[in-house]
Amino acid sequence: MEERVRGLSSTTLLPAHPDADFDRFARLGTLALGTPVALVSMVSRDGQVFPGAVGLPEPWQTRRQTPLTHSLCQHVVTSGKVFAVEDARLDPLTADSLAIPDLGVVAYAGAPLRLPDPRTGVADPTSPVVGVLCAIDGAPRRWTAEQIEVLEDLAAACSAELGLRVLEERNRLLLNLADALVGARTVAEVSATVANVTRSWLGGAWSGLLLPEAGNRRLRFADLTTLPPGTGAGWELVDLDAPLPIACAARERRPLLFADVDELLAAFPAVGAQATLPVFAASAYLPLLVQDRLIGVLCLVWDSERLTLADEADVWSALARFTAQALDRATLDAERRSRAEVLQRSLLPRLPASTGELAVRGRYVPASREEEIGGDWYDVVVGPTGDTTLVLGDVTGHDMVAAATMGQVRGLLRAFVWDREGTPPELVSRLDRGMSGLGVDGLATLVLARVEASGAGYRLRWTNAGHPPPVLLHPDGTTELLHRPADLLVGLLPEVERHEHVVDVPRGATLLLYSDGLIEHRGHSLTGGIERVRSSLTRHVGAGLDVLLDELLAELVGTRGEDDCALLAVRFP
């Protein structure tokens, strides 16, 4: 008997709380069999719970649970058959049960509850017993064949209700999983989403996502932190030829399900030799397929047995399908983002190694949108006479067209700056006319500034074509917003009048040019964004240019912004 009890599940399908649907089955049991007590019971190795109960003495009717010392239902679960006794006090199997003095059990009859096959709606007699419907009397009773038949009929109806409940939970799980995975755009996000969903909705499960390495002879866990604590680092890589369930699921393109560790070790005794194993019980290994192409393996583990694992094969199949689709999307997105980012960065200039005394640094951060490409750019041109011209611009749009237009606009402006002298307004006007005459169809905002030596410091001359104003960081940490009336953005009217602005810059100051991706954030005003820029510059006034720009981006943008972002910083020594 003790061996049978050890074979019980460590969890129950329903908790120890009153459930109106199963209380109704208990009432039907008392009416149909003429007993004062009837229960819908779920048994585990730690005790039994009663989601349905009528007529129990207190405190049991309120508590809805007892230890196994008070359970006659365990005999139904361990045998998988109807169990009935006329007088529990006289039967050697039950005479010592504390259910007799504490619950008033004398006569007992219980029928097993099994989950029906979701495809047919009929309970399979070989399926694990998940509960018991029982009738109890406080006096000896001879159970007739008709009464046992009625009890079994009620148990079949109760099993069907359990099946509907489980099916509803499965459907909710799959809908939630599908919704959650829609927003996962990277492999890391897919892994984290599946881990969160499985822990939240699969009874304490942990998950691991494995991806094929180059050559497809090994699998690598995307993130070991989603697995149970204690998982050895030796599990990070799994050879496809290894005698392990992960590798077998990948090789044979079929799911492997194990209700407990004993089942797993019986099929794959080499598991313990791979690396340190965490503490777990049930486990599932699901190949992730897109058509016939293996793109990964999903590993799920539970800290308790899951006797219904095989009966839930449709859930694991859907889970694998949704995860495979999300992983495939994430992989394709990563490849597309990489190509787009390479294109974007190839369109940005290599900053000159020397600009006289000036130190210059640039940064570009792609957006978090799918294509992650846009029209932001920066440029520094040292002309034949040694003058330094600074440009930071933004072509409207966030796609390949914007990036291509940006390349044309930047190339035209760079050539004009190098080819001949001119004031900043004259150079931007020349760009306007060039775009019109050459058929460059696009709109852009930009700031073009020229640096000149002036006495003990420098003089900055600039023009602004609809762009956010530059910020000047003084050596004492104060900031000055170079906010002047902006002219029309380029690409609209080739003959529009443009204006020049002038400011004297002290030695030791830093000029920051930036695109609107630095200051535009959902839920925040542009003015607030500029103020955050100024505050960050003040906090990092003594830092080198690289540190200054990195800290500015970390505080205001992160690794991926809502919009692409270009920065150009100039330190006047």
N, C-alpha and C positions, 0 to 999 in steps of 0.2 A: 504493500500500500504506500509506503514512504517513497518508493521509487516512482510510482504513478504520480504522486503529488509533486515530486521534483520535475516531472515532465509537463506540469501545467504552465501556462503562460504567466509571465510576470506582470502582465497588464490585462485590463478588461476593456471590452469594446465600448461600454458606456460607464459613466461615473456614478458615484454613490449619491445621486440626487433624484428626487421624485420626477417622473416623466409621465405626463398625462396619458400619452398613447399606451404605455405599458402598464400603468395603473388600471387602464380600461381592460386589458387582457387579464389582469389579476382578478378583477371583479367578475369577468365572464367565467373565469375558472371556478370561483366560489359558487356562482349560480348554476353552472352546468354540472358540477360534481357534488354540490351540496356540502361543501366544507367551509369552516369559518375562516380559513387562511389560504391564500394563494399568492405565489411570488413569481416574478420574472427576475431571475438571478443570473449574475455574471460571476464566474469563479476564476480566481488566479491563485498562484502558489502562496500569496500573502493573505488571502481571505476571500470573502464574497460580498458583492454589493447588490442592492435591490432597486433598480430603476422603476420596477413595478412591484407594489406590495399592498395587500389588503389584509387586515385582521391581525397583524403581528402585535404582541404586547410591547408596551414601552419599556425601555427607551429605544428598542430596535426599529419600531415603525418610523420614528423620527430620524434615527441615525442612518438607516438604510444600508448598514453594513455590519458584518460580524467577522470574527476570525474563523479559520478553517475548523477549529475545534467545535464550532456550532453549525457546521455545514454537512447536510446530507446530499446536497446538490453535487458535491465533488464526486460522488460515486457515478452520477450520470455522465459527468464530463470525462472522467478517466476511462469509463467503459464504452462511451459513445452510444449507449442504449438506454431504453426506458428502465428506470429503477423504481420498484415499488415494495413497500414493506407494510404488513398489517399492524405490527406493534414493534416499534423501534427498540423498545426496552428488552425485547426477547431475542432480537436478531444479533448474532455475534459480531456482524460487521458494523452495527450502529449502536450497540448497547452502551458504549462508553462516550457517546457524543454529548457534549454539553448543550446541544439543541434541545435535548429532552427536558432537563430541569429549567433551563433559562428561557427557551422559546415555547415550551409546552408542546413539543412535537412528539406525537405517538405514531399515528398512521401517516405515511408519506408516499407520494407517487410523483415522479418527475420525468419529463420527456425532453430530449435534447433539442436545442435551437441551433440550426445551421444556416449560414448565409446561402441564399439561392444563387445559381449561376446567372450572372447579369444578362446573358444572351437568351436563356430560356425561361428565367423566372422560377425555376424548379430547384429545390435544394438537393444537392448531391449527397447520398448517404455516406460517401467517403470523405466529405469535407470535414475539417476540424469543427468540434463543438464549440460554439462561442457563448452559449448560455443555456439556461434551463427554465422551462415553465413547470411549476410544481404546485400540487394541492396538498394541504396539511390539515390533519384533524387532531384534536386533543384526546381522542378516545380510539381504541382499536377499531379497525375497519378492514373488511375484506373488499379489495378492489375488483370489480367485475371487468370482464373483457370489454363490455360496452363502454365503461367509464375510461378505461385505458385508451380505447379508440378515440373517444371524445377528447381526451387530453392531448393525444397526438395530433388530432385535427386542429385544436387550438394552437399547439406548438408550431404547426406548419404555417398557420396564419400569422402568428407572431414572428416567425422567421422571415416571412415575406415583408412584414413591416420593417424589420431590421435591415433587410436587403434594400428596401426603398430608402431608408435613412442613410445607409452607407453609400448608395448610388448618388443620392443628393449631395453628400459630403464630397464624393469624388468629383462630381460635376463642378461644384463650387471651387474645389482645389484646382481643377484644370483651367477653369475660367480665370481664376486669380493668377495662376501661373502664366497663362497666355498674356494677360494684361500686363503683368510685371515684366515679362521678357520683351514686350514690344519696345520699351524704352531703353533696353540694354544695347549700347552701341559699340562696346569694346569687349574683348575676351574677358578682361578683368571684371567688367560690369555683369556679363553673363554668369561668370563663376559666382560672384557675390550675390546676384539675384537668386540663382538656384539654391545657394546655401541658405539664404534667408527664408525662402519659400519652404524648403524641406524642413528646416528647424521649426518654423512657425506652424506648418500644417500637416506634417507627416509624423507626428508623434515623437519628436525629439531626434529626428534623423540628422546626420551630418552628411556632407556631400563633398566629392572631389571631382574635378574636371581634368581629364588627361587629354593632351593633344599630341598628334604624331610629330616626331621630329623629322628633319630633312632625311630623305632616304626611306622613311616609313618603317624603320626597323626597331624603333623605340618609341615609347610613350612617355610624356613628361607631365607631371601635375602642374596645372596652371598656378595653383596657390595651395600650399600645404596647410595654411592657417584655417581653411574651411573644413579640414578633417578634425577628428577628435583629438583632444590633448593627449600627448604621448605617442603620436605617430612619428616613427623614426624617419630621419632625413634620407635613409636608404630607400625609401619608397618614392622619392622624387622622380626617379627614372625606372621604367619597367621595360625589359626586352620583350619584343613581340613573340619570341620563341620560348619564353619562360613558362614553366608549368604552374601558372597562376591564373585565377579567375579573370583578372583584368585583361591579361593577354589573350586568354581563351575567348572571351567575349568579343575582342577585336578580331581575332583570327577567323572565328566561326560566324561572326555577324549575327549573334543571337544573345538574348539576355540570359543571365545566370542569376537565380534567386535562391537564397539560403535562409531558412527560417531561424537558424541559430548557428553558433560556431561549430558545433559537432557536425552538422551537415556540411559546412564549408570544409573543415579539415578532412572529412571522409572523402570528399571529392578532390581536394587539393592539399595533400599533406605537406607540400613544400612551402606553404604560405608562411609558416613560422620561421623558416630559414631565410627569407628575403631580408627582413629588417625588423626592428622592434615594432610589435603590434600594439595598438591602443586597446583599451578595454571596450569591446562591443559584443553584440549578440547577433542579430539578423543583419543581412547585407544583400545588396543587389548590384549587379554590374551590367550596365546597359550600353550597347554599342550605339553611337550617334552616326546615323547614316543620312546622306542626302543623295537620293536615288540609290546607286550601289556604291557610292564613294564614302569611305570611312573618314570622318573628320574629327573623331574623338571618342572617348569612353566616359560615361558618367558613373561614378561609384557612390552608392548610398549605404550608410551603416546606421544601425540603431543600437541603443544601449540596453534593449530588452528583446526577447524573442518576438517574432511577428508571424504567428501561425497562419495568418490569412494572406501571407505574402504572395503565394502562387495564385490565390483567388483574385488578387488585385492586378493581374498581369496587364489588363487594359489600361490601368492607371500608369504603370511604368512604361508601357508602350507609348502612350500619349506624352508623358513627361520627356521621354527620350526624343520624340519627334519634335516637340516644341523647342527643346534645348538645342537640337541639331540645327533647326532653322535659324534660331537666334545666333548660334555660334557661326553659322555660315554667313549670315548677314554681317556680323561683327568682323569676320576675317576679310570679307570683300570690302567693307568700309575702311578697314585699316590699310589695305592695299591701295584703295582709291585715295585715302587721305595722304598716304605717303607720296604717291605720284603727284598729287596736287601741291603738297608742301614743297617737294623738290622743285616743281615748276615755279612756284611763288618765290622761293629763295633764289633760284637762278636768275630771276628778273631783278633782284636787288643788287646794288653795286658792291664791289669790294672797296671798303673805305681806304683812302690813300694812306700810305705808310707815314707820310709826313705832311703836315699842313703848317709849316713854320713852327711857331711857338705853341700853337693851339693843340689841345688834345681832344679827339672826337671819338665817340662810341655810338653804335647804333644797335637797336634791338627790333626783332619782329616776332610777334606771337600770333599764330593762326587762331581762327575762331573755332568754337566747338560745334559748328554746324557740320552737316554731312560732307560737303565738298571742302570745307576749311581753306578756302582760297578767296582772295579779294583784291582790291585795288590800292591798298596802302603801300607807300614806298618812302624811302629816304635817299638822299644823295648828297655827296660832298664833292665839289669840283674845284681843284686848284688850277687857276688859269695860267696862261703863259707868263703873265707879269707877276705871278705869285699871290694874287688875291684869292681868298677862299670864299666860295659861295655855298650856302647851305640851302637845302630844299627838303621839305617834308610835305607830301601830298596824299590825296585819297580820291581815287576815281570811284564814282558812284556805282553801286552794284556789288554783289557777293558771289561771283561765279567766274567761269573761265573767260567769259567775254570781258568782264571787268579787269581781270589780270592781263589779258592780251592788250586791251586799251591802255592800261597802265604802262606796259612795256613801250608802246609807241609814244605816249606822252612823255615819259621819262627820257627816252632816247632823243626826241626832238629838243626838249629843254636842255638836256646835257650838251647837245651839239651847239645850240645857240649861246649858252654860257661860255663855252670854250672858244667859239669862233670869233667873237667880237666883243668889245666893251659895250657897256650899257648899264643904265640904272636898273634896279630891281623892277620898277614898273615897266620900263621899256622891254626888258627880257620877257616878262609875262605877257605883255601885249604882242610881242613877236610870236610867242607860243600860240596865243589865241588865233592870230592870222594864219600861222602854219597849219594848225588843226583844221581850220576852215578850208584853206586852199588844197590841202592834201586829202581831205575827206576822212579825217580821223573823227569818227562819230562817238562822242562821249563827253561826260561832264566831270569836272574834278575841282576839288578845293585844294589850296596849297598855300604855303608860306615860303617865300624866297627871300633870303637874307644874305647880305654881303658884309664881310668883316674887314675893317680898315684900322690900321694903327693910328692912334691919335694921342699925341703927347705922352702922358704917363700911363695911358690905358688904351682902350679900343673904342671904336665907334661902329655901331651896328645900324645898317640901313636895310629896311625890309619893306615888302609889300605883302598884303594879305588878301587872297582871293577866296573869301567865304570860309576860312579855316579857323579852328579854335586858336585863341591867342597864345603866343609863346609865354614862358615863365622864366624870369631871371632870378637866380638864387645868388644873393650877395654873400660875401665872405663871412659876415656876422650872423648868417642864418635867416635874415629877413628875405622875403620874396617880393618880387615886383611883377605884376601881371601886365604884359605889354599889350594892353587892350586898346586898340584904336579902331575907328570905323572900318569895317571890312568891305572890300569891293566885291563885285559880282564874281561868282565862280567861273572858271575858264570853260570854253566850249559852247557858250551861249551867244554872245555878241562879240564878234572879232574886233570892233572898233570902240569898245567901252573904255571910258577913262579910268586909269588906275593911279593910285597915290603912293607916295613914299613916306615912310616914317623913320625917324632917327632917334637913337638913344646912345648915350655914352656909357660904356661898360667898364667898371673898375677891374683891375687885375685881381685874380682869385675868384672871380664870379663864375657862375655856370649857367649856360643857356639851355633850356629844354624846349625842343619842338616835339610835338606828339600828334597823333591822330585821335579821332573821337572815340575809338575803342578803349582808350584809357579812362575816359570820363563818363561815358554813357553806360549806365547800368540800370536794369529794370527796377523800378521802384524808387530811383534816386534822381534828383534834378541835375541838370548840367552844371549849375552854379555850385551845387554841393560836390560834384565830381571834381571840379577845378580846385575847390577849397581842400579836398582830400589830397590832391596832388601837391599843393603848396605846403600842407602840414607835413607830408612825407618828406619832401625836399628839406624842410627845416630840420627834421629829426636826423637826417643823414648828411648834414652840411659838410662834415669833415671827411666823408668817405671818398674813396676813389670812384672814378666814373663807372667802372664795371659794377662795383658793389651798389652804388647809388641807383643804377638802372635796375639791377636785379631786385633790390628791396622795393623799389617803386612798383615793379610788376607784381611781385609777390603780394604786396598789400592791396593793390587795386584790381588786379586782373587774375592772378593765379596762372596755372599752366595752360589753360584754355579759356579764352574770354567769350563773351556773348558776341563780340564783333572782333575782326582782326585788328591788330594794334601795331603801329610803328612808332619808334622813339628815336630821337637823335639828341645827344647831349654834347655840349661843347664847353670845355674848361679853358678859361682865359688865364694864363699863368701870371 
